[in-house]
Amino acid sequence: MLARHGDFERSSSETGDSCTSSDDDGQTSSGVSGSSSDDGQTSASSAHICDDDSTADCFSRDSSTSSACPGSSSTHRRDGRTTATKSRASGPGRGRLVWEVCCSPNSTITACARALGFKAERLTLETGWDFSKPEDGARAVREVQSRGVKKVWLSLPCTPWSSIQNLNQRTLQQRRRLKKQRRLSRQMAQVTLPVLLAVLREGGDFYFEWPTRCQGWNIKELREFKKQVGKLGRTIQRCRVDGCSYGLKNKTGDKHLLKRWTILTSDEHMYTHLSRACPKQHTHATIQGGDTAHSAYYPVGMAAMVALVWAAT
């Protein structure tokens, strides 16, 4: 399913809007910060952070919820807001409000958060939010302040910054189109990054995800955002996640896929528990063909870990 934001299409996969370029070649870098401590467990309320690859199983063991996050029985309205129920408020999320911005209509992080009792909302085109428009960004900032939003996960469309785009610039028309797409991407960053700053001012945490090899990491808007975070007295952690370490496999299920994500976050607990590099104990398939789009989905175990960290902190 494709959803349009201005002039470029973004993939409506369960990850949000991760690039699906096929250049994740299985190489890992020891210089990337965020190696996980896989021997620690953190517990708060009834939530329990597990450290094995089947993180979603924690739900059935420790939280009395289904291990399949998308099975959450919560209802949500057209505007993305959830309808709180008695069972939701009694979960480890205790009805707390969290946002997932620029994700797909069926994103796994929101589903897992709802399964743990959070009041989780998706801010997308489908729920009435167009973050290419400054007025929608300003509206989101106001809602952060008025509704006490403390956790926001953002994954901007990154297709214009995929390295594979460099191979597609054969004509003047193609180059102009890419330039236009990148300009729109930067405009969306200008609109959404102030929302993350608003969350920090409210004492909350932000999570900004792009594929590690995305070529947009050095755009001016992100550099300025980092400076503003520093001025607020907060530190940005660079969390590394190799999808295969959370069970991401090819469509046939016989080999793992090394899809790398980087998450900039102000949340030390998320950095500690979500960061996980490839254990180098399995075989990787090349990300190509049908597996390219498939690799854009966050593994359920990864999404479950995000929700469990939120519930435990």
Long-range contacts (C-beta under 8 A, 24 or more apart in sequence): 1-104, 1-105, 3-104, 3-124, 3-125, 3-126, 4-125, 5-125, 5-130, 5-131, 5-132, 5-157, 5-184, 5-188, 6-132, 6-184, 7-177, 7-180, 7-181, 7-184, 8-157, 8-159, 8-160, 8-181, 8-184, 8-185, 9-159, 10-102, 10-157, 10-159, 11-104, 11-159, 11-293, 11-296, 12-104, 12-105, 13-104, 13-293, 13-296, 13-297, 14-103, 14-104, 14-106, 14-107, 14-108, 14-297, 14-298, 14-303, 15-103, 15-104, 15-107, 15-108, 15-155, 15-209, 15-296, 15-297, 15-298, 16-100, 16-102, 16-103, 16-104, 16-107, 16-109, 16-153, 16-154, 16-155, 16-209, 16-298, 17-102, 17-103, 17-104, 17-155, 17-156, 17-157, 17-158, 17-159, 18-155, 18-158, 18-209, 18-210, 18-211, 18-259, 18-261, 18-296, 18-298, 19-158, 19-159, 19-161, 19-162, 19-210, 19-211, 19-213, 19-214, 19-296, 20-159, 20-162, 20-292, 20-293, 20-295, 20-296, 21-162, 21-163, 21-164, 21-165, 21-211, 21-213, 21-292, 22-164, 22-286, 22-287, 22-288, 22-292, 23-163, 23-164, 23-213, 24-211, 24-212, 24-213, 24-257, 24-258, 24-259, 24-260, 24-287, 24-295, 25-258, 25-286, 26-258, 26-278, 26-284, 28-242, 28-258, 28-277, 28-278, 28-280, 32-212, 32-238, 32-240, 32-262, 32-277, 33-237, 33-238, 33-240, 34-237, 34-238, 34-239, 34-240, 34-271, 34-275, 35-240, 35-275, 35-277, 36-272, 36-273, 36-274, 36-275, 36-276, 36-277, 37-272, 38-276, 40-272, 40-273, 42-269, 42-273, 42-309, 42-312, 42-313, 43-312, 44-92, 44-311, 44-312, 44-313, 45-92, 45-94, 45-311, 45-312, 46-91, 46-92, 47-92, 47-116, 47-308, 47-311, 47-312, 48-308, 48-312, 49-273, 49-305, 49-308, 49-309, 49-312, 50-305, 50-308, 51-273, 53-245, 53-246, 53-247, 53-301, 54-247, 54-301, 55-246, 55-300, 55-301, 55-302, 55-304, 55-305, 55-308, 56-112, 56-300, 56-301, 56-304, 58-304, 58-308, 59-112, 59-115, 59-116, 59-304, 63-91, 63-92, 63-115, 63-116, 63-311, 65-91, 65-115, 65-116, 65-117, 66-115, 68-300, 69-108, 69-111, 69-112, 69-114, 69-115, 69-300, 69-303, 69-304, 69-307, 70-106, 70-108, 70-111, 71-111, 71-115, 72-111, 72-112, 72-114, 72-115, 74-114, 74-120, 76-121, 76-122, 78-127, 78-128, 79-127, 79-128, 80-121, 80-122, 80-123, 80-124, 80-127, 80-128, 80-129, 81-119, 81-121, 82-114, 82-119, 82-120, 82-121, 84-119, 87-117, 88-114, 88-117, 88-118, 88-119, 89-117, 90-117, 91-115, 91-116, 91-117, 91-118, 91-311, 92-116, 92-117, 92-311, 92-312, 93-117, 93-118, 93-119, 93-120, 93-307, 93-310, 93-311, 95-119, 96-150, 96-151, 96-310, 97-121, 97-147, 97-148, 97-149, 97-150, 98-149, 98-150, 98-151, 98-152, 98-153, 98-310, 99-123, 99-149, 99-151, 99-152, 99-153, 100-152, 100-153, 101-129, 101-131, 101-140, 101-152, 101-153, 101-154, 101-155, 101-192, 101-195, 102-131, 102-154, 102-155, 102-156, 102-157, 102-188, 102-192, 103-153, 103-155, 107-298, 107-303, 108-297, 108-298, 108-300, 108-302, 108-303, 109-153, 109-298, 109-303, 109-306, 109-307, 111-303, 112-300, 112-303, 112-304, 112-306, 112-307, 113-306, 113-307, 113-310, 115-307, 116-307, 116-308, 116-310, 116-311, 117-311, 118-307, 118-310, 118-311, 131-188, 131-191, 131-192, 132-184, 132-187, 132-188, 132-191, 133-191, 134-190, 134-191, 136-191, 137-190, 137-191, 137-192, 137-194, 137-195, 140-192, 140-195, 140-198, 141-194, 141-195, 141-198, 144-195, 144-198, 144-199, 144-202, 145-198, 145-202, 148-202, 149-199, 149-202, 149-204, 150-199, 150-202, 150-203, 150-204, 150-205, 151-199, 151-204, 151-205, 151-207, 151-310, 152-195, 152-196, 152-199, 152-204, 152-205, 152-206, 152-207, 153-207, 153-209, 153-306, 154-192, 154-195, 154-196, 154-206, 154-207, 154-208, 154-209, 155-208, 155-209, 155-210, 156-185, 156-188, 156-189, 156-192, 156-208, 156-210, 157-185, 157-188, 158-185, 158-210, 158-211, 158-214, 158-216, 160-184, 160-185, 160-216, 161-185, 161-210, 161-214, 161-215, 161-216, 162-211, 162-214, 162-215, 163-213, 163-215, 182-216, 185-216, 185-219, 186-219, 186-220, 186-221, 189-219, 189-221, 189-222, 189-225, 190-221, 193-221, 193-222, 193-225, 196-225, 197-225, 197-228, 197-229, 197-232, 200-229, 200-232, 200-234, 200-266, 201-232, 205-265, 205-266, 205-267, 205-270, 206-264, 206-265, 206-266, 206-267, 207-263, 207-264, 207-265, 207-267, 207-270, 207-306, 208-263, 208-264, 208-265, 209-261, 209-262, 209-263, 209-264, 210-261, 210-262, 211-259, 211-260, 211-261, 211-262, 212-240, 212-260, 212-261, 212-262, 213-260, 217-262, 226-264, 229-266, 234-266, 235-266, 236-264, 236-265, 236-266, 237-264, 237-265, 237-266, 237-267, 237-268, 237-270, 237-271, 238-262, 238-263, 238-264, 238-271, 239-263, 239-264, 239-265, 239-270, 239-271, 239-274, 239-275, 240-275, 240-276, 240-277, 241-274, 241-275, 241-276, 241-302, 242-276, 242-277, 242-278, 243-295, 243-298, 243-299, 243-302, 244-278, 244-282, 244-284, 245-276, 245-277, 245-278, 245-279, 246-276, 246-299, 246-301, 246-302, 246-305, 247-299, 247-300, 247-301, 248-295, 248-297, 248-299, 248-302, 249-285, 250-285, 250-291, 250-294, 251-290, 251-291, 251-294, 254-285, 255-282, 255-283, 255-284, 255-285, 256-282, 256-283, 256-284, 256-285, 257-284, 257-285, 257-287, 257-291, 257-294, 257-295, 258-284, 258-287, 259-287, 259-295, 259-296, 261-298, 267-309, 267-313, 269-309, 269-312, 269-313, 270-306, 270-309, 273-305, 273-308, 273-309, 274-302, 274-305, 274-306, 274-309
